[in-house]
Amino acid sequence: MDSDEPSVDLSLIVAALRRRARLILLCFVVATGIAFAISKVQTNEYTATASLLFSNTQVAEQVAGLQAAASPDTQQSLQDTDVGLAEIGDMAAKTAHRLRSGLTERSVTDRVSVSAESDTNLVKISAVASSPRLAAAIANTYSSIFVNEQESVGHTYYAAALATVEKQLSSLTPSQRGGAAGLALEDRALSLSTLAALPTGAVQIAAPAKLPRSPSSPKVLRNTLAGAVLGLLLGLALVFWVERTDQRLREPSEFEALYGRPLLGVIPESPALGRRRGTGNRSAQERLPHGEPEAFQLIRAHLRYFNVDRQLRTLLVVSASPGDGKTTLSVNLAAAAAQAGARVLLIDADLRRPSVAEELALAPDPGLVDVLISAASVREATQVVDLDEAGEQHSAARSLAVMVAGASPPNPTELLESHAMSSLLGNCADSYDFVVVDSSPILAVPDALPLLGEVDGVIVVGRLGQDRRDESRRLRQVLEGTNSPVLGVVANGFRSRRPSAYGYAYVAKAQPVKT
């Protein structure tokens, strides 16, 4: 069997999302509601920002006779220095003392942030408070104190430098003062005296903080959208986690992907299927569990495509585990073929847990076991179920021949792999148009393994919501290892509110397969 799982990965993902849509919607709604509620109960915070302009012309270095560098690294280091200057010192304590609004040094420090604008000499002083006025007051007061202190520091620096230069000039002789060195010192002294007399220093307020018109936090819309996105992602993560941990197959297309064979059809979940067991007084027609006949007729129609290269006379129905519905499929598929006018024999080869006799209310023996041990002939072990409804007239009576399992033997596997079983299948294929064999679950017991190479085709049936991926993979390995002529898969237990949902939309077109 060819492996083409990757081609259906997208369809499986879409099916999982559709199946878990309620979980995704729940996570989305809950996360969105929580984000909105938290945002609404938070106290509004306002942010005011003042801008400081630093004159990073390195005047002091030039006055001292040094050559200033102008590389990108120097610019970045200057910005870092400017930000550091605005953060250090006791501006927070002085701001709290000047405003007297119940602020402390720690609260001002927590409310104020300093940042630099890229590729500029601007530094932003931002303050956050519960009122617009307080936020603007903190930012402007902090900036004003910092500018005044930097101006004072600058004047002190230039005054000290001027005193040093004047001391050097006083130590020169009149002739030295008239020389090049003396004239350079006089120029420097003049420049320093000018800088010391300037009303502003190396930093000034470029733009004072204004009253903010709207709160900076909480951002209700932004937080709500973020919560919605987070809820959606959480929902998707939960879906994939649940799908990864839950090994049960949920969609018919998953069977098709795991077995690498076409989906021949689906059997809808129906209370009518499986309720007809017992041996009460019922007509032969009532004994057939034909609650959804169109589903089985569709499967039978698809099997006709496999008659291209060779005659499909014997068919084995297998499953991975008990309860998958192989008996339901075997009985109804055989009945559908018989109702179409074919001569059909249904054989119950599940010798450990036979159910065809009970399903059709037939005598439990003689049956297959009796034929294999030569205790009964094929004719004696074959029972006939009349498929004609009361009052109907046909040119040829429609009936289904059934060979039940018979008495439970101590060695079912040996009987099914015997030459007698092989000969029986060959003879029945010559006597009937179509032979359907119901088998035991392959992964439970090995009884059906000898039959895989004795039939013209094999159908795998699995139950949605019950079969597991690991079990299906194991069954596929068994079928591939025995080179079984697998025709396709049937998904049992499909649930849908739409009457025709299990129809053509879910059934892949069967392609002829060479064996």
Protein Blocks (a to p, Z undefined) as FASTA:
>chain_A
ZZfkkmmmmmmmmmmmmmmmmmmmmmmmmmmmmmmmmmmmpccdddddddddddfeolmm
mmnopacdddfklmmmmmmmmmmmmmgcjklmmmmmmnonopafklmmmmpccdddehia
bdcdddddfbfklmmmmmmmmmmmmmmmmmmmmmmmmmmmmmmmmmmmmmpcfklmmmmk
lmmmmmmmmmmmmmmmpmbdfbdcfbdcdddfbdfbdcfklmmmmmmmmmmmmmmmmmmm
mmmmmmcdfbfklmmmmnopacfbdcdddfkgoplgcjddcdfklmpcckblmlmmmmmm
mmmmmmmmpccfbccdddfbehiopmmmmmmmmmmmmmnopacddddfbfklgcklmmno
pafbdcfklmmnopacfklmpccddfbdghiacfbdcddddddebjadfblmlmmmpmkl
mmmmmmmmmmpmbdcdddddfklpmklmmmmmmpfbdcddddehkacfklmmmmmmmmmm
nopacfbdcdehiacfbfklmmmmlmccdddddZZ
